[in-house]
């Protein structure tokens, strides 16, 4: 008799499928060279900043620690709200304290993972969404001249999804006691890096 499918694995599988569905239209679209460069640039942008990478992976790890439905809800909330923040950046609307907000995202999300903090789902989504605005705005303001804002946005949203997916995959270690300890250590490291990012943003 086969064991029932675990909700965490189901959430991770659904998130992977969502990434595939998001990627497919871009892969098959016939776009001009300059526009295609917008997607490639956008996809590479989140990977270029260690603060972005750690914060986005922390979202996936924290979601995995919290279990369903947070394991898929948080990695959906972040890119959706991030896209709104990116729009503000694309149209040139200033948002004060963006770099501080990004640094705080690594610090506080790392602390959530470190402490295995379990707030209500709405509170967790609110925390993730608030930080997503800062990350999105930073991406939006760095759109290279002459490239498609839409495809650039699709690129960094896709990359964000990949980083969340990596975080979820790491978060599956939470099933075992040694894995729980390792994840808490990773959260502590992310939080410490967040302190360094914050110091850099304030000086």
N, C-alpha and C positions, 0 to 999 in steps of 0.2 A: 504494500500500500504506500503510495507516494505521500510525503508530508505536504501540508498546505503551503502555498507560496507565501513568503514573508513580505509584509507591507513595505519594508525598507527596500528590498530588491525590486518590488513592483514600482515604487516611486523612482528609483534610479533608472529603471528601464524606460519608464514613461518620459523622463527627462532626456534620456539619450535619443529617444524617438523624436522628441520635439526639436532637438538640435539637427537631426537628419532632415526633418521637414523644413526647417528654416534654411538649411544649407542648400537644399535641392534647387529651389527657384534661382538662387544666385549662380549655381554651377551651370544651369542650362540656359540662362538668359544670354541673349546676344547683345552685348554692350560694347560701346566704343572703348578704345584702349585707355583713354584718360579716366573714364568712369570706372572701368574695372580696377584701375589703380586706386581709386577711392576705397573700394572694398578691401583690397589688400592692405592699404595703409591703415584703415580702421581696424582690421583684424590684428595687425601687428602692434597697434598702439598700447593696449592694456599690458602686453607682455614686456614692454620697455620700461615700466616703472615697478620697482620692487614693492612699493607701497600698495599699488593696485593689485598686484598678484597675491600678496599675502592677505589683504582684506577680502578679496573675492573667494579665495580658497577657504578662508575662515567661515564665510557664509555657508558654504557647502558642508564643512565639517560640523558646524553648529547645528545645521538642519539634520544631519545624520544622527547626532547625539540626541536631539529632541525626538526623532522618529517621525512616523507619519502622523499628520499630513505635512508637518513642517519641512520634512526632507525634500519635498517637491515645491511647497508653497514659497519658502524663502528664496530659492533660486529662480522662481518665476517673478516674485515681487521686485527683486533687485534690478533685473534688466528692464522691466517695464517702467519703473520709476526713473531709472537711470536714463532712459530714452527721453523722458520729459526734461530732466536736467540738461541733457545734451542739446535739446531744442533751445533752451534758454541761452546756452553758450553759442549756438550756431547763429542766433539772431543778434548776438552782441549784448545781451542783457547781463549786466554785471551782477555777480553774487559774491558778497564779501565773505572772507574766511574759508574759501574753498580748500586751500592747501591744509589749513588747520583741521578742517572737517575730515579730509582724507586721512591725515595722520591719526586723528581720534578714532576713525573707523577701524584701523589696524589695532590700536590700543584697546578699545572697548570690545570689539569682536573677539580679539585674542583672549581677553579676560573672560568673556562669556564661555569660550571653549575651555579655558584653563579651569574655571570654577564649575563647569558643567551646569551653568545657570539655566533654570527651567521656568521662564516666565510664561504667562498666558500667550497663546499663539498670536493674538492681536498685538500684544506688546512687542514680541519678537519681530513681527512683520513691520511694525512702526519703526523700530530701531534700524532694521535693515534698509527700509525705504528712505529714512532720513539721510543715511550715509550715501545711498545710491544717487541722490540729487547732486551731491558734491562730486562724486566720481564722474557722473554724466556730464556735468558742466565743464569739468576739466577736459574731457574728451572733445566736447563740442567746440570749445574755444581754440582747439589746435587743429582744426580742419585745414589742410593745405589748400592754398589758392588754386582754383581751376578744377578741383575734384568734386565729385558728386557728394553732396551732404547726405543724401539718402543712403547711398551705397556705403559711404564711410560709416554711417551710423549702424547699418546692418552688419558691417565688419566687426566693430568693437562690441556690439551686442552678442554676436556669435562667439567671439573670443571670451567674453565674460561667461557665457554659458559653458564653454570648455573648462574654464577655471573653476566654476562651481562644480562641474562634473568631477574634476580631479579631487576637489574637496570632499565630495560625497563618497568617492571611492576610498579615500583615506579614512573617512568617517565610519566606514563599515568595520574597521578594526575595533569599534566600540563593542562588538559582540563578545570580545574576550577581555578578561581583566588586564592582561598585559597590554592589550590594545588601548584600553581606556586610559591607562597610565601614559602610554606614548602620546595619545591625543592631547592629554592635559599638558604634557611637556611641550608639544607643538604650540598649543595655545599660549603657554607662558612665553615661548620664544617670539611669537607674533606680537604679543603685548609689549615685550621689551623692545622689539623693533619699532613698534608704534611710538614708544617714548622717544626713541632716536629721531623718528620722522617728525614728531611734534617739536622737538628741540630745533631741528633744522628749519621747520616752517616758521618758528617764532624768532629766529635769529637772522 
